[in-house]
Amino acid sequence: MLSTSVVALIWLVSLRTWSTALDPTLEGTWRDWKATHGKEYIQEEEESFRRAVWEDNLKMIQDHNKQADLGKYTYWLGMNHFGDLNVTKGNGITFKSSEDPDIPDQVDWRIKGAVTIVKDQGDCGSCWAFSATGALESMHFKKTGKLVSLSEQNLLDCSEENYGCGGGWMHLAFETVQKQGGINSEKSYPYDRQVINDLSMCISWSVPSACFKLNCSIMKGDEKGLQEAVAKIGPVSVGIDAGSSKFSFYKSGTFPESSHKKHLNHGVLIVGYNHSSKGNGYWIVKNSWSTLWGEKGYMRLAKGSNECNIADYAVFPLPDPKKGM
C-alpha cells in the first residue's frame, strides 16, 4: 500500500471528471458524431466522460485550424472516430513530481524482490504486454509480498484496444486488466507468441491484480519526475526508441544513443537507476529479448538527457488501497 504522503502527491492532478459541465450547444453535433461512427455507451457515466473528452478534442481541433488559417501551421486537423479517446493518458492521472524530492541516489527493485525473471517475447511484437505485466507484477508484490509472474498471453488475447503481436500501449493494457477484474498468472495462461482471440478466456482470472484505481503517467520528457516515481512507487513501464542497430546488439556498459530524437517503437520496464551529479548515471532497463541480449536481459541506459526518449511515455498502475489483491 502507498504511504499517505505519496498518495497525496499523486492525486495533485489536472484531469476532467465525469461531473464536468458539458456544452449544451454541442448536443446535436455530439449525436451526429455518434451516429456517423456507430458509437454507443452502456452507462450514462461513461457517455458523460467520453463526451467531455470529445469536447476537449473538438476545441483543440478548432483552435488549431483557426491558427492554421492564419498561417501559423501548414496542416489542418479534423474530427474522426478517435474523437472520444485520449490515447496519451487513457483513464489516468498525471504524476506531479516534487521540487526537491527526498529520494536515494540508487534504486534497484530487483534487490527488493519485486521483479520477475527476464522473459522472451520472440518474434511477436508484444513488448507492450511484457512491459505492462512487469509493472503489474511489481505492484502486486508491493501490496502482497508475493512475486507472481503474470500472463502476457492473457493481454494479447484480451486487450481489444491493442493490436496483439502488431503492437500496443501499456496504459491500454492496464485498462484491460482493470476492466477484466484481474489477470491470469503465467503458469495458468502460458505465452505462445500468437493471438488466440478466444475472448472466453478473458472472463476467468487467477490473480486479481487489477485492483488499482487509475493509470498514472509522467509528464512528457520529465526525467526527474520519472526518477522520483521509480524511487517512491516502483518499476515504471516506458516506451523508447529502440530502432538503432547498436541498441539491438547492446552487450554491456552504459548505453548513450545520440539518435534518440525519433519515435517510440518498443516497450520496456525501468526497474531502478543510479544517479550521479557528474552526469554518468543510468537507468536500469528490463527488456523482453531473453537473457542472451544485453546484461542478462538488462541495459544500463544513460540518464539525464532523455536518451532513446525514455521519459516521453512513462506509465504505471496505482493500487486501490480499499481492495485486496
ZADO-1210 file (C-alpha; in nm, 4 decimals, padded with zeros to 6 digits):
<atoms>
<atom x="00.0000" y="00.0000" z="00.0000" code="MET" pos="1"/>
<atom x="00.1268" y="00.3503" z="-00.0813" code="LEU" pos="2"/>
<atom x="00.2069" y="00.5835" z="00.2053" code="SER" pos="3"/>
<atom x="-00.0307" y="00.8733" z="00.2755" code="THR" pos="4"/>
<atom x="00.2272" y="01.1270" z="00.1600" code="SER" pos="5"/>
<atom x="00.2769" y="00.9509" z="-00.1740" code="VAL" pos="6"/>
<atom x="-00.0979" y="00.9223" z="-00.2313" code="VAL" pos="7"/>
<atom x="-00.1359" y="01.2940" z="-00.1628" code="ALA" pos="8"/>
<atom x="00.1457" y="01.3661" z="-00.4047" code="LEU" pos="9"/>
<atom x="-00.0059" y="01.1577" z="-00.6814" code="ILE" pos="10"/>
<atom x="-00.3542" y="01.2979" z="-00.6518" code="TRP" pos="11"/>
<atom x="-00.2446" y="01.6512" z="-00.7441" code="LEU" pos="12"/>
<atom x="-00.3968" y="01.6115" z="-01.0876" code="VAL" pos="13"/>
<atom x="-00.5430" y="01.8093" z="-01.3736" code="SER" pos="14"/>
<atom x="-00.7981" y="01.5693" z="-01.5201" code="LEU" pos="15"/>
<atom x="-01.1550" y="01.6438" z="-01.6271" code="ARG" pos="16"/>
<atom x="-01.4019" y="01.4367" z="-01.4272" code="THR" pos="17"/>
<atom x="-01.7398" y="01.2957" z="-01.5191" code="TRP" pos="18"/>
<atom x="-01.9100" y="01.5761" z="-01.3287" code="SER" pos="19"/>
<atom x="-01.7644" y="01.8404" z="-01.5601" code="THR" pos="20"/>
<atom x="-02.0379" y="02.0541" z="-01.7190" code="ALA" pos="21"/>
<atom x="-02.0940" y="01.9743" z="-02.0865" code="LEU" pos="22"/>
<atom x="-02.1686" y="02.2317" z="-02.3564" code="ASP" pos="23"/>
<atom x="-02.5430" y="02.2061" z="-02.4385" code="PRO" pos="24"/>
<atom x="-02.4937" y="02.3815" z="-02.7744" code="THR" pos="25"/>
<atom x="-02.2966" y="02.0780" z="-02.8939" code="LEU" pos="26"/>
<atom x="-02.5731" y="01.8251" z="-02.8250" code="GLU" pos="27"/>
<atom x="-02.6758" y="01.7920" z="-03.1897" code="GLY" pos="28"/>
<atom x="-02.3146" y="01.7729" z="-03.3097" code="THR" pos="29"/>
<atom x="-02.2445" y="01.5033" z="-03.0500" code="TRP" pos="30"/>
<atom x="-02.5472" y="01.2967" z="-03.1624" code="ARG" pos="31"/>
<atom x="-02.4448" y="01.3267" z="-03.5270" code="ASP" pos="32"/>
<atom x="-02.0876" y="01.2213" z="-03.4475" code="TRP" pos="33"/>
<atom x="-02.2090" y="00.9147" z="-03.2532" code="LYS" pos="34"/>
<atom x="-02.4397" y="00.8145" z="-03.5384" code="ALA" pos="35"/>
<atom x="-02.1688" y="00.8605" z="-03.8006" code="THR" pos="36"/>
<atom x="-01.9210" y="00.6383" z="-03.6184" code="HIS" pos="37"/>
<atom x="-02.1639" y="00.3917" z="-03.4597" code="GLY" pos="38"/>
<atom x="-02.0763" y="00.4910" z="-03.1033" code="LYS" pos="39"/>
<atom x="-02.2885" y="00.3510" z="-02.8213" code="GLU" pos="40"/>
<atom x="-02.2318" y="00.3728" z="-02.4457" code="TYR" pos="41"/>
<atom x="-02.3919" y="00.1352" z="-02.1983" code="ILE" pos="42"/>
<atom x="-02.3710" y="00.3591" z="-01.8932" code="GLN" pos="43"/>
<atom x="-02.4635" y="00.7265" z="-01.8655" code="GLU" pos="44"/>
<atom x="-02.1458" y="00.7939" z="-01.6681" code="GLU" pos="45"/>
<atom x="-01.9305" y="00.6530" z="-01.9472" code="GLU" pos="46"/>
<atom x="-02.1061" y="00.8641" z="-02.2103" code="GLU" pos="47"/>
<atom x="-02.0599" y="01.1770" z="-01.9971" code="SER" pos="48"/>
<atom x="-01.6892" y="01.1056" z="-01.9653" code="PHE" pos="49"/>
<atom x="-01.6468" y="01.0291" z="-02.3378" code="ARG" pos="50"/>
<atom x="-01.8495" y="01.3388" z="-02.4279" code="ARG" pos="51"/>
<atom x="-01.6138" y="01.5516" z="-02.2147" code="ALA" pos="52"/>
<atom x="-01.3098" y="01.4026" z="-02.3907" code="VAL" pos="53"/>
<atom x="-01.4782" y="01.4595" z="-02.7286" code="TRP" pos="54"/>
<atom x="-01.5483" y="01.8239" z="-02.6450" code="GLU" pos="55"/>
<atom x="-01.1859" y="01.8773" z="-02.5424" code="ASP" pos="56"/>
<atom x="-01.0647" y="01.7230" z="-02.8683" code="ASN" pos="57"/>
<atom x="-01.3125" y="01.9254" z="-03.0738" code="LEU" pos="58"/>
<atom x="-01.1961" y="02.2501" z="-02.9141" code="LYS" pos="59"/>
<atom x="-00.8322" y="02.1556" z="-02.9733" code="MET" pos="60"/>
<atom x="-00.9080" y="02.0847" z="-03.3419" code="ILE" pos="61"/>
<atom x="-01.0995" y="02.4100" z="-03.3877" code="GLN" pos="62"/>
<atom x="-00.8325" y="02.6202" z="-03.2151" code="ASP" pos="63"/>
<atom x="-00.5590" y="02.4610" z="-03.4244" code="HIS" pos="64"/>
<atom x="-00.7425" y="02.5150" z="-03.7540" code="ASN" pos="65"/>
<atom x="-00.8104" y="02.8824" z="-03.6750" code="LYS" pos="66"/>
<atom x="-00.4356" y="02.9308" z="-03.6320" code="GLN" pos="67"/>
<atom x="-00.3642" y="02.7275" z="-03.9436" code="ALA" pos="68"/>
<atom x="-00.5958" y="02.9576" z="-04.1418" code="ASP" pos="69"/>
<atom x="-00.3815" y="03.2474" z="-04.0212" code="LEU" pos="70"/>
<atom x="-00.0661" y="03.0776" z="-04.1467" code="GLY" pos="71"/>
<atom x="00.0784" y="02.9558" z="-03.8167" code="LYS" pos="72"/>
<atom x="00.0614" y="02.5912" z="-03.9273" code="TYR" pos="73"/>
<atom x="00.0916" y="02.4217" z="-04.2641" code="THR" pos="74"/>
<atom x="-00.1595" y="02.1474" z="-04.1818" code="TYR" pos="75"/>
<atom x="-00.5162" y="02.1193" z="-04.0570" code="TRP" pos="76"/>
<atom x="-00.6985" y="01.8763" z="-03.8272" code="LEU" pos="77"/>
<atom x="-01.0404" y="01.7119" z="-03.8467" code="GLY" pos="78"/>
<atom x="-01.2718" y="01.5233" z="-03.6104" code="MET" pos="79"/>
<atom x="-01.2853" y="01.1479" z="-03.6723" code="ASN" pos="80"/>
<atom x="-01.3629" y="00.8176" z="-03.4972" code="HIS" pos="81"/>
<atom x="-01.0931" y="00.8826" z="-03.2345" code="PHE" pos="82"/>
<atom x="-01.2858" y="01.1817" z="-03.1002" code="GLY" pos="83"/>
<atom x="-01.3871" y="01.0267" z="-02.7668" code="ASP" pos="84"/>
<atom x="-01.0411" y="00.8915" z="-02.6895" code="LEU" pos="85"/>
<atom x="-00.7435" y="01.0386" z="-02.5085" code="ASN" pos="86"/>
<atom x="-00.4657" y="00.7990" z="-02.6013" code="VAL" pos="87"/>
<atom x="-00.1987" y="00.9810" z="-02.4034" code="THR" pos="88"/>
<atom x="-00.3482" y="00.9295" z="-02.0595" code="LYS" pos="89"/>
<atom x="-00.6452" y="00.6960" z="-02.1034" code="GLY" pos="90"/>
<atom x="-00.8475" y="00.6984" z="-01.7819" code="ASN" pos="91"/>
<atom x="-00.5458" y="00.8067" z="-01.5856" code="GLY" pos="92"/>
<atom x="-00.3895" y="01.0928" z="-01.3955" code="ILE" pos="93"/>
<atom x="-00.0573" y="01.2729" z="-01.4082" code="THR" pos="94"/>
<atom x="00.2194" y="01.2212" z="-01.1537" code="PHE" pos="95"/>
<atom x="00.3301" y="01.5511" z="-01.0077" code="LYS" pos="96"/>
<atom x="00.6938" y="01.5454" z="-00.9040" code="SER" pos="97"/>
<atom x="00.8351" y="01.7359" z="-00.6069" code="SER" pos="98"/>
<atom x="01.0622" y="02.0365" z="-00.6464" code="GLU" pos="99"/>
<atom x="01.3194" y="01.8829" z="-00.4122" code="ASP" pos="100"/>
<atom x="01.2353" y="01.5126" z="-00.3704" code="PRO" pos="101"/>
<atom x="01.3920" y="01.3164" z="-00.0878" code="ASP" pos="102"/>
<atom x="01.4949" y="01.0060" z="-00.2788" code="ILE" pos="103"/>
<atom x="01.8084" y="00.7886" z="-00.2817" code="PRO" pos="104"/>
<atom x="02.0798" y="00.8133" z="-00.5448" code="ASP" pos="105"/>
<atom x="02.0466" y="00.4428" z="-00.6202" code="GLN" pos="106"/>
<atom x="01.7380" y="00.2220" z="-00.6508" code="VAL" pos="107"/>
<atom x="01.7157" y="-00.1366" z="-00.7744" code="ASP" pos="108"/>
<atom x="01.3798" y="-00.3116" z="-00.7337" code="TRP" pos="109"/>
<atom x="01.5405" y="-00.6437" z="-00.8308" code="ARG" pos="110"/>
<atom x="01.7251" y="-00.6435" z="-00.4989" code="ILE" pos="111"/>
<atom x="01.3952" y="-00.5816" z="-00.3201" code="LYS" pos="112"/>
<atom x="01.2478" y="-00.8947" z="-00.4819" code="GLY" pos="113"/>
<atom x="00.9872" y="-00.7035" z="-00.6855" code="ALA" pos="114"/>
<atom x="01.0956" y="-00.8098" z="-01.0352" code="VAL" pos="115"/>
<atom x="01.0390" y="-01.1420" z="-01.2118" code="THR" pos="116"/>
<atom x="01.2897" y="-01.3144" z="-01.4391" code="ILE" pos="117"/>
<atom x="01.3716" y="-01.1761" z="-01.7830" code="VAL" pos="118"/>
<atom x="01.1308" y="-01.3142" z="-02.0435" code="LYS" pos="119"/>
<atom x="01.1443" y="-01.3562" z="-02.4213" code="ASP" pos="120"/>
<atom x="00.8761" y="-01.2119" z="-02.6485" code="GLN" pos="121"/>
<atom x="01.0149" y="-01.3933" z="-02.9507" code="GLY" pos="122"/>
<atom x="00.9069" y="-01.2828" z="-03.2967" code="ASP" pos="123"/>
<atom x="00.5775" y="-01.1366" z="-03.1700" code="CYS" pos="124"/>
<atom x="00.5516" y="-00.7581" z="-03.1321" code="GLY" pos="125"/>
<atom x="00.4226" y="-00.7960" z="-02.7773" code="SER" pos="126"/>
<atom x="00.6745" y="-00.5803" z="-02.5916" code="CYS" pos="127"/>
<atom x="00.3853" y="-00.3680" z="-02.4606" code="TRP" pos="128"/>
<atom x="00.2380" y="-00.6721" z="-02.2839" code="ALA" pos="129"/>
<atom x="00.5699" y="-00.7653" z="-02.1204" code="PHE" pos="130"/>
<atom x="00.6268" y="-00.4089" z="-02.0048" code="SER" pos="131"/>
<atom x="00.2740" y="-00.3931" z="-01.8612" code="ALA" pos="132"/>
<atom x="00.2945" y="-00.7256" z="-01.6756" code="THR" pos="133"/>
<atom x="00.6285" y="-00.6168" z="-01.5319" code="GLY" pos="134"/>
<atom x="00.4717" y="-00.3106" z="-01.3711" code="ALA" pos="135"/>
<atom x="00.1710" y="-00.5116" z="-01.2504" code="LEU" pos="136"/>
<atom x="00.3921" y="-00.7844" z="-01.1047" code="GLU" pos="137"/>
<atom x="00.5825" y="-00.5293" z="-00.9004" code="SER" pos="138"/>
<atom x="00.2657" y="-00.3547" z="-00.7837" code="MET" pos="139"/>
<atom x="00.1229" y="-00.6916" z="-00.6782" code="HIS" pos="140"/>
<atom x="00.4445" y="-00.7698" z="-00.4904" code="PHE" pos="141"/>
<atom x="00.4464" y="-00.4376" z="-00.3074" code="LYS" pos="142"/>
<atom x="00.0915" y="-00.4893" z="-00.1882" code="LYS" pos="143"/>
<atom x="00.1006" y="-00.8597" z="-00.1032" code="THR" pos="144"/>
<atom x="00.4666" y="-00.9513" z="-00.0595" code="GLY" pos="145"/>
<atom x="00.4192" y="-01.2224" z="-00.3245" code="LYS" pos="146"/>
<atom x="00.6004" y="-01.2131" z="-00.6579" code="LEU" pos="147"/>
<atom x="00.3812" y="-01.3782" z="-00.9241" code="VAL" pos="148"/>
<atom x="00.4731" y="-01.3951" z="-01.2921" code="SER" pos="149"/>
<atom x="00.1718" y="-01.2661" z="-01.4848" code="LEU" pos="150"/>
<atom x="00.0409" y="-01.3677" z="-01.8254" code="SER" pos="151"/>
<atom x="00.1346" y="-01.1675" z="-02.1329" code="GLU" pos="152"/>
<atom x="-00.0766" y="-01.4071" z="-02.3382" code="GLN" pos="153"/>
<atom x="-00.3800" y="-01.3014" z="-02.1368" code="ASN" pos="154"/>
<atom x="-00.3210" y="-00.9448" z="-02.2550" code="LEU" pos="155"/>
<atom x="-00.2559" y="-01.0489" z="-02.6145" code="LEU" pos="156"/>
<atom x="-00.5884" y="-01.2316" z="-02.6286" code="ASP" pos="157"/>
<atom x="-00.7994" y="-00.9939" z="-02.4214" code="CYS" pos="158"/>
<atom x="-00.6763" y="-00.6382" z="-02.4795" code="SER" pos="159"/>
<atom x="-00.9033" y="-00.5493" z="-02.7694" code="GLU" pos="160"/>
<atom x="-00.7794" y="-00.1890" z="-02.7635" code="GLU" pos="161"/>
<atom x="-00.4301" y="-00.3079" z="-02.8575" code="ASN" pos="162"/>
<atom x="-00.3043" y="-00.4963" z="-03.1617" code="TYR" pos="163"/>
<atom x="-00.1672" y="-00.8229" z="-03.0275" code="GLY" pos="164"/>
<atom x="00.1608" y="-00.9108" z="-03.1965" code="CYS" pos="165"/>
<atom x="00.1224" y="-00.5928" z="-03.4020" code="GLY" pos="166"/>
<atom x="00.1999" y="-00.3664" z="-03.1076" code="GLY" pos="167"/>
<atom x="00.0163" y="-00.1779" z="-02.8363" code="GLY" pos="168"/>
<atom x="00.0253" y="00.0640" z="-02.5435" code="TRP" pos="169"/>
<atom x="00.0852" y="-00.0201" z="-02.1806" code="MET" pos="170"/>
<atom x="-00.1804" y="00.2144" z="-02.0404" code="HIS" pos="171"/>
<atom x="-00.4409" y="00.0357" z="-02.2538" code="LEU" pos="172"/>
<atom x="-00.3142" y="-00.2969" z="-02.1197" code="ALA" pos="173"/>
<atom x="-00.3670" y="-00.1689" z="-01.7650" code="PHE" pos="174"/>
<atom x="-00.7204" y="-00.0656" z="-01.8577" code="GLU" pos="175"/>
<atom x="-00.7887" y="-00.4146" z="-01.9942" code="THR" pos="176"/>
<atom x="-00.6790" y="-00.5749" z="-01.6680" code="VAL" pos="177"/>
<atom x="-00.8870" y="-00.3292" z="-01.4704" code="GLN" pos="178"/>
<atom x="-01.1910" y="-00.3999" z="-01.6880" code="LYS" pos="179"/>
<atom x="-01.1431" y="-00.7771" z="-01.6529" code="GLN" pos="180"/>
<atom x="-01.1080" y="-00.7526" z="-01.2784" code="GLY" pos="181"/>
<atom x="-00.7729" y="-00.9301" z="-01.2847" code="GLY" pos="182"/>
<atom x="-00.5189" y="-01.1167" z="-01.4934" code="ILE" pos="183"/>
<atom x="-00.4039" y="-01.4755" z="-01.5123" code="ASN" pos="184"/>
<atom x="-00.0701" y="-01.5986" z="-01.3900" code="SER" pos="185"/>
<atom x="00.1952" y="-01.7051" z="-01.6387" code="GLU" pos="186"/>
<atom x="00.1623" y="-02.0599" z="-01.5088" code="LYS" pos="187"/>
<atom x="-00.2127" y="-02.0819" z="-01.5720" code="SER" pos="188"/>
<atom x="-00.2066" y="-01.8970" z="-01.9050" code="TYR" pos="189"/>
<atom x="00.1366" y="-01.9521" z="-02.0685" code="PRO" pos="190"/>
<atom x="00.2807" y="-01.7473" z="-02.3529" code="TYR" pos="191"/>
<atom x="00.2670" y="-01.8986" z="-02.7026" code="ASP" pos="192"/>
<atom x="00.3629" y="-01.5955" z="-02.9177" code="ARG" pos="193"/>
<atom x="00.0389" y="-01.5765" z="-03.1121" code="GLN" pos="194"/>
<atom x="-00.3019" y="-01.4210" z="-03.0612" code="VAL" pos="195"/>
<atom x="-00.5751" y="-01.6769" z="-02.9988" code="ILE" pos="196"/>
<atom x="-00.8605" y="-01.4228" z="-02.9880" code="ASN" pos="197"/>
<atom x="-01.0630" y="-01.6500" z="-02.7626" code="ASP" pos="198"/>
<atom x="-01.2481" y="-01.3932" z="-02.5529" code="LEU" pos="199"/>
<atom x="-01.3992" y="-01.6664" z="-02.3370" code="SER" pos="200"/>
<atom x="-01.0574" y="-01.6867" z="-02.1688" code="MET" pos="201"/>
<atom x="-01.0935" y="-01.3241" z="-02.0617" code="CYS" pos="202"/>
<atom x="-01.3653" y="-01.3865" z="-01.8053" code="ILE" pos="203"/>
<atom x="-01.1595" y="-01.6130" z="-01.5833" code="SER" pos="204"/>
<atom x="-00.8573" y="-01.4833" z="-01.3976" code="TRP" pos="205"/>
<atom x="-00.6377" y="-01.6254" z="-01.1268" code="SER" pos="206"/>
<atom x="-00.4614" y="-01.3146" z="-00.9931" code="VAL" pos="207"/>
<atom x="-00.6841" y="-01.0158" z="-00.9039" code="PRO" pos="208"/>
<atom x="-00.4026" y="-00.7721" z="-00.9662" code="SER" pos="209"/>
<atom x="-00.6353" y="-00.5296" z="-01.1394" code="ALA" pos="210"/>
<atom x="-00.7322" y="-00.3814" z="-00.8046" code="CYS" pos="211"/>
<atom x="-00.5943" y="-00.0425" z="-00.8903" code="PHE" pos="212"/>
<atom x="-00.7742" y="00.2883" z="-00.9196" code="LYS" pos="213"/>
<atom x="-00.6181" y="00.4502" z="-01.2260" code="LEU" pos="214"/>
<atom x="-00.3176" y="00.4625" z="-01.4526" code="ASN" pos="215"/>
<atom x="-00.0627" y="00.7287" z="-01.3693" code="CYS" pos="216"/>
<atom x="00.1612" y="00.8909" z="-01.6283" code="SER" pos="217"/>
<atom x="00.4759" y="01.1013" z="-01.6067" code="ILE" pos="218"/>
<atom x="00.4859" y="01.4416" z="-01.7742" code="MET" pos="219"/>
<atom x="00.6475" y="01.4006" z="-02.1159" code="LYS" pos="220"/>
<atom x="01.0240" y="01.4404" z="-02.1003" code="GLY" pos="221"/>
<atom x="01.0329" y="01.4767" z="-01.7203" code="ASP" pos="222"/>
<atom x="01.3259" y="01.2556" z="-01.6220" code="GLU" pos="223"/>
<atom x="01.3318" y="01.3969" z="-01.2695" code="LYS" pos="224"/>
<atom x="00.9673" y="01.3024" z="-01.2250" code="GLY" pos="225"/>
<atom x="01.0388" y="00.9601" z="-01.3704" code="LEU" pos="226"/>
<atom x="01.3243" y="00.9088" z="-01.1238" code="GLN" pos="227"/>
<atom x="01.1027" y="01.0113" z="-00.8321" code="GLU" pos="228"/>
<atom x="00.8263" y="00.7739" z="-00.9449" code="ALA" pos="229"/>
<atom x="01.0681" y="00.4815" z="-00.9734" code="VAL" pos="230"/>
<atom x="01.2031" y="00.5580" z="-00.6262" code="ALA" pos="231"/>
<atom x="00.8698" y="00.6084" z="-00.4495" code="LYS" pos="232"/>
<atom x="00.6243" y="00.3953" z="-00.6475" code="ILE" pos="233"/>
<atom x="00.8201" y="00.1131" z="-00.8127" code="GLY" pos="234"/>
<atom x="00.9082" y="-00.0108" z="-01.1629" code="PRO" pos="235"/>
<atom x="00.7610" y="00.2011" z="-01.4421" code="VAL" pos="236"/>
<atom x="00.6564" y="00.0993" z="-01.7943" code="SER" pos="237"/>
<atom x="00.8140" y="00.3179" z="-02.0626" code="VAL" pos="238"/>
<atom x="00.8237" y="00.3454" z="-02.4380" code="GLY" pos="239"/>
<atom x="01.1606" y="00.4011" z="-02.6034" code="ILE" pos="240"/>
<atom x="01.3210" y="00.4421" z="-02.9428" code="ASP" pos="241"/>
<atom x="01.4994" y="00.1105" z="-02.9889" code="ALA" pos="242"/>
<atom x="01.5373" y="00.1462" z="-03.3642" code="GLY" pos="243"/>
<atom x="01.9142" y="00.1669" z="-03.3914" code="SER" pos="244"/>
<atom x="02.1209" y="-00.1386" z="-03.4765" code="SER" pos="245"/>
<atom x="02.3523" y="-00.0567" z="-03.1862" code="LYS" pos="246"/>
<atom x="02.0599" y="-00.0914" z="-02.9465" code="PHE" pos="247"/>
<atom x="01.9775" y="-00.4322" z="-03.0925" code="SER" pos="248"/>
<atom x="02.3321" y="-00.5536" z="-03.0402" code="PHE" pos="249"/>
<atom x="02.3942" y="-00.3981" z="-02.6976" code="TYR" pos="250"/>
<atom x="02.6006" y="-00.6243" z="-02.4728" code="LYS" pos="251"/>
<atom x="02.7207" y="-00.4293" z="-02.1670" code="SER" pos="252"/>
<atom x="02.8111" y="-00.0912" z="-02.0229" code="GLY" pos="253"/>
<atom x="02.6212" y="00.2389" z="-02.0042" code="THR" pos="254"/>
<atom x="02.4470" y="00.2971" z="-02.3353" code="PHE" pos="255"/>
<atom x="02.4134" y="00.6509" z="-02.4772" code="PRO" pos="256"/>
<atom x="02.2231" y="00.6922" z="-02.8035" code="GLU" pos="257"/>
<atom x="02.2526" y="01.0280" z="-02.9761" code="SER" pos="258"/>
<atom x="01.9772" y="00.9411" z="-03.2260" code="SER" pos="259"/>
<atom x="01.7022" y="00.9446" z="-02.9621" code="HIS" pos="260"/>
<atom x="01.5004" y="01.2274" z="-03.1212" code="LYS" pos="261"/>
<atom x="01.2869" y="00.9858" z="-03.3188" code="LYS" pos="262"/>
<atom x="00.9760" y="00.7877" z="-03.2329" code="HIS" pos="263"/>
<atom x="00.8743" y="00.5327" z="-02.9724" code="LEU" pos="264"/>
<atom x="00.8751" y="00.1767" z="-03.1018" code="ASN" pos="265"/>
<atom x="00.9447" y="-00.0509" z="-02.8055" code="HIS" pos="266"/>
<atom x="00.8062" y="-00.1055" z="-02.4562" code="GLY" pos="267"/>
<atom x="01.0364" y="-00.1880" z="-02.1630" code="VAL" pos="268"/>
<atom x="01.0388" y="-00.1601" z="-01.7836" code="LEU" pos="269"/>
<atom x="01.2548" y="00.0679" z="-01.5674" code="ILE" pos="270"/>
<atom x="01.3390" y="-00.1285" z="-01.2524" code="VAL" pos="271"/>
<atom x="01.5864" y="00.1156" z="-01.0994" code="GLY" pos="272"/>
<atom x="01.8526" y="00.3777" z="-01.1552" code="TYR" pos="273"/>
<atom x="02.1923" y="00.5017" z="-01.0450" code="ASN" pos="274"/>
<atom x="02.2048" y="00.8796" z="-01.0182" code="HIS" pos="275"/>
<atom x="02.5218" y="01.0831" z="-01.0401" code="SER" pos="276"/>
<atom x="02.5582" y="01.4606" z="-01.0316" code="SER" pos="277"/>
<atom x="02.8622" y="01.4178" z="-01.2588" code="LYS" pos="278"/>
<atom x="02.6373" y="01.3102" z="-01.5447" code="GLY" pos="279"/>
<atom x="02.7279" y="00.9426" z="-01.5702" code="ASN" pos="280"/>
<atom x="02.4165" y="00.7999" z="-01.4086" code="GLY" pos="281"/>
<atom x="02.1952" y="00.5417" z="-01.5750" code="TYR" pos="282"/>
<atom x="01.8545" y="00.3771" z="-01.5813" code="TRP" pos="283"/>
<atom x="01.8267" y="00.0025" z="-01.5185" code="ILE" pos="284"/>
<atom x="01.6061" y="-00.1205" z="-01.8026" code="VAL" pos="285"/>
<atom x="01.4473" y="-00.4648" z="-01.8185" code="LYS" pos="286"/>
<atom x="01.3906" y="-00.5839" z="-02.1746" code="ASN" pos="287"/>
<atom x="01.1934" y="-00.8812" z="-02.3102" code="SER" pos="288"/>
<atom x="01.4512" y="-01.0112" z="-02.5563" code="TRP" pos="289"/>
<atom x="01.5740" y="-01.3028" z="-02.3395" code="SER" pos="290"/>
<atom x="01.8854" y="-01.3163" z="-02.1214" code="THR" pos="291"/>
<atom x="02.1029" y="-01.3509" z="-02.4327" code="LEU" pos="292"/>
<atom x="02.0624" y="-00.9768" z="-02.5005" code="TRP" pos="293"/>
<atom x="02.2488" y="-00.7142" z="-02.3015" code="GLY" pos="294"/>
<atom x="02.3496" y="-00.7706" z="-01.9414" code="GLU" pos="295"/>
<atom x="02.1478" y="-01.0898" z="-01.8921" code="LYS" pos="296"/>
<atom x="01.8420" y="-00.9207" z="-02.0385" code="GLY" pos="297"/>
<atom x="01.9017" y="-00.5758" z="-01.8885" code="TYR" pos="298"/>
<atom x="02.0500" y="-00.2497" z="-02.0119" code="MET" pos="299"/>
<atom x="02.2118" y="00.0411" z="-01.8348" code="ARG" pos="300"/>
<atom x="02.0811" y="00.3401" z="-02.0299" code="LEU" pos="301"/>
<atom x="02.2419" y="00.6809" z="-01.9749" code="ALA" pos="302"/>
<atom x="02.0117" y="00.9164" z="-01.7863" code="LYS" pos="303"/>
<atom x="01.9869" y="01.2928" z="-01.7797" code="GLY" pos="304"/>
<atom x="01.9249" y="01.3759" z="-02.1464" code="SER" pos="305"/>
<atom x="01.6172" y="01.1673" z="-02.2287" code="ASN" pos="306"/>
<atom x="01.8174" y="00.9044" z="-02.4144" code="GLU" pos="307"/>
<atom x="01.6064" y="00.6952" z="-02.6532" code="CYS" pos="308"/>
<atom x="01.3106" y="00.9173" z="-02.5496" code="ASN" pos="309"/>
<atom x="01.2817" y="00.7139" z="-02.2311" code="ILE" pos="310"/>
<atom x="01.0830" y="00.9838" z="-02.0499" code="ALA" pos="311"/>
<atom x="00.8359" y="01.0611" z="-02.3304" code="ASP" pos="312"/>
<atom x="00.5848" y="00.7884" z="-02.2423" code="TYR" pos="313"/>
<atom x="00.6009" y="00.6520" z="-01.8885" code="ALA" pos="314"/>
<atom x="00.3031" y="00.4910" z="-01.7117" code="VAL" pos="315"/>
<atom x="00.2293" y="00.2736" z="-01.4105" code="PHE" pos="316"/>
<atom x="-00.0802" y="00.1382" z="-01.2297" code="PRO" pos="317"/>
<atom x="-00.1905" y="00.2779" z="-00.8942" code="LEU" pos="318"/>
<atom x="-00.3180" y="00.0164" z="-00.6465" code="PRO" pos="319"/>
<atom x="-00.6536" y="00.0696" z="-00.4804" code="ASP" pos="320"/>
<atom x="-00.5968" y="00.0652" z="-00.1019" code="PRO" pos="321"/>
<atom x="-00.9620" y="-00.0322" z="-00.0493" code="LYS" pos="322"/>
<atom x="-00.9325" y="-00.3589" z="-00.2410" code="LYS" pos="323"/>
<atom x="-00.7320" y="-00.6747" z="-00.1895" code="GLY" pos="324"/>
<atom x="-00.5088" y="-00.8318" z="-00.4470" code="MET" pos="325"/>
</atoms>
